[in-house]
Amino acid sequence: MVRVRFAPSPTGHLHIGGARTALFNWLFARHNNGKFILRIEDTDRSRSTEEYIESIIEALKWLGLDWDEGPYRQTERMEIYKAYAYRLLQEGKAYRCYCTPQELEARRQQAMKEGKPPRYDRRCRSITEKLDKPFAIRFKMPLEGESTVEDLVKGPVTFKNTELEDLIILRSDGTPTYNFCVVVDDFDMKITHVIRGEDHLNNTPKQIHIYHALGIEPPQFAHIPMILGADRSRLSKRHGATSVLSYRDEGYLPDAVVNFLARLGWSYGDQEIFTKDELINYFNLQQVGKANAIFNAEKLLWLNSEYIKLTSEEKLFELVIPFLIREGYLKEGETLDLAWACKAIKSLKERCRTLKELANAMRYYILDYVDIDPKAKEKYITEKTIPLLREVTEKLEALEEFTQDKIEKIFMDMVNEKGLKLGQIAQPVRVVITGSTVSPGIYEVLEIVGKEKTLKRLRRIIHAS
């Protein structure tokens, strides 16, 4: 059975790169009817926090990436790592290193001054007797030959063994190191495929030698390309990339973010928009590209707008409520009539790219009064338009049925009687009712705003002029 894992270090929130790794593992597991395991690599106690663990789990849940086992935590498995480290020591595949951190740093600096690689010089490798001094345990890398990683994305990648350092697997304080924990965990958890970022590729030959030393067949490896900004530099906040949960808070839909992440380095023909079922059905590692993926914030925004269009008004109503409360258009616990709200959302969803934009657009349907853009007011609320607004108000007030067709008749009658263009009446009304010059059709807007609020806003402007 295919068994894959996502193993974040909880030293920060889940960002785009980590989320894409989690998604590729999840899709590979689901496509192959396998298992997706969540493992928290929290051995860096100085930087790992419970807050970040909770944040990562919350982000995975929001994206809908459910796991079959875990979350396992490395800090709960320390004795297991020690046992494996001492086994390698007893079998002569590792050795005690008595060099102090200060000595190692001094030698590293000296090597760099001499233009040499700052690798450990293996001086403790030949010590056979046990000294009465603190020690770390180092793994014995092969001293000659080559190591080839048969990568499922990049193809075969070869490393010279002389370039592989005798890495520490257990520090002098008894804590294990990353490369060792990973091997032990992946073996214990029966991981069949390791799908991770290309930045881990240089660790892979080291880990493969540890597998072999433990008498274990390594899993298959797939290193997925890096994600870069539009300027081809390493992805950062200045490219618009931020934590997954901040996208949620800005009003992105989880399925849109998943779709966007899937297309960062993977493709299926020319298709851009996928359901989750389609992603599961189509996903394979053969279609993961070798080239670095480019993060495009505008593409994500476009995708999100497409998903908003595809989402039912009822579902959008449920999703937009927290944003209406946060923006101050609704009070906590306050509700809206579902049928009315769906009508309002239907009029706006084609124009809004995020739930936050949708909430802000809905303000003129919900509030009694709206703030008017000063430039729009100066242009459209003038001595010439006030008489027209007054007449529109009187005619709307007389309507018994406040419906689009009845409202349209009032506007068209005035246009024909006065020889005006529709915009000369509709635009001043739009500015008064919505606060801006852009909105859905004015007849639809007025019907949804309702007679009472429409008249309130019109009278307020008339009386102030």
Secondary structure, DSSP 4 states (H G I P E B T S, - for coil): --EEEE---SSS--BHHHHHHHHHHHHHHHHTT-EEEEEE----TTT--HHHHHHHHHHHHHHT---SEEEEEGGG-HHHHHHHHHHHHHTTSEEEE---HHHHHHHHHHHHHTT-------TTTT--SPPSS--EEEE---SSSEEEEEETTTEEEEEEGGG----EEE-TTSPBPHHHHHHHHHHHTT--EEEEEGGGGGGHHHHHHHHHHTT----EEEEEPPEE-TTSSBP-GGGT--BHHHHHHHT--HHHHHHHHHTSSB--TT-----HHHHHHH--GGGB-SSPEE--HHHHHHHHHHHHHHS-HHHHHHHHHHHHHHTTSS-TT----HHHHHHHHHHHTTT-SSHHHHHHHTHHHHSSS-PPPHHHHHHHSSTTHHHHHHHHHHHHHT-SS--HHHHHHHHHHHHHHHT--HHHHHHHHHHHHHSSS--S-HHHHHHHH-HHHHHHHHHHHHHH-
